[in-house]
Amino acid sequence: MTKQTPLDFSKVESLRKHMMLTITDMASVVGVSRMTYHSWKKGATIRRHNDNKLRDTLRKLLLVMQDKGWPSPDVIVLEPKDRKKRLLKHLEEYH
């Protein structure tokens, strides 16, 4: 099995900001704690299970961006909690 290339977290952060997610929301979407996400930002090693979850979530976020035109003007004006709720609904479409 080939080892995956480490994620460039500056790109992950750029995507998070483009998707208009707070760090807390991004951690929640990925399924990890805020503290874990912060550790990754600082360069901590990502466990294989979490690495797979993160990569899967990133692929789905890119699909939402591409297929749904995220963030569209109607998404931009939403409150953060409503924006996250709508995003989660879209992410469910990409099992």
PENORZI-V81071 format. One record per residue. RES is the residue in one small letter. SS is DSSP state (hx for helix, st for strand, lp for the rest). PHI is phi in whole degrees, 0 to 359 (999 if undefined). Layout:
res-><RES:RES>
ss-><SS:SS>
phi-><PHI:PHI>
//
This chain:
res-><m:t:k:q:t:p:l:d:f:s:k:v:e:s:l:r:k:h:m:m:l:t:i:t:d:m:a:s:v:v:g:v:s:r:m:t:y:h:s:w:k:k:g:a:t:i:r:r:h:n:d:n:k:l:r:d:t:l:r:k:l:l:l:v:m:q:d:k:g:w:p:s:p:d:v:i:v:l:e:p:k:d:r:k:k:r:l:l:k:h:l:e:e:y:h>
ss-><lp:lp:lp:lp:lp:lp:lp:lp:hx:hx:hx:hx:hx:hx:hx:hx:hx:hx:lp:lp:lp:lp:hx:hx:hx:hx:hx:hx:hx:hx:lp:lp:lp:hx:hx:hx:hx:hx:hx:hx:hx:lp:lp:lp:lp:lp:lp:hx:hx:hx:hx:hx:hx:hx:hx:hx:hx:hx:hx:hx:hx:hx:hx:hx:hx:hx:hx:hx:lp:lp:lp:lp:hx:hx:hx:hx:lp:lp:lp:hx:hx:hx:hx:hx:hx:hx:hx:hx:hx:hx:hx:hx:lp:lp:lp>
phi-><999:278:282:286:294:301:288:274:291:294:287:299:294:297:295:303:293:298:284:63:253:286:299:300:293:297:300:296:297:285:95:230:284:299:297:297:300:300:299:300:302:275:103:296:293:262:299:306:300:291:299:296:299:296:298:297:296:297:300:295:298:295:294:298:299:287:282:256:65:288:267:281:305:290:279:302:279:288:292:309:294:287:297:297:300:294:298:300:298:295:297:299:290:249:293>
//
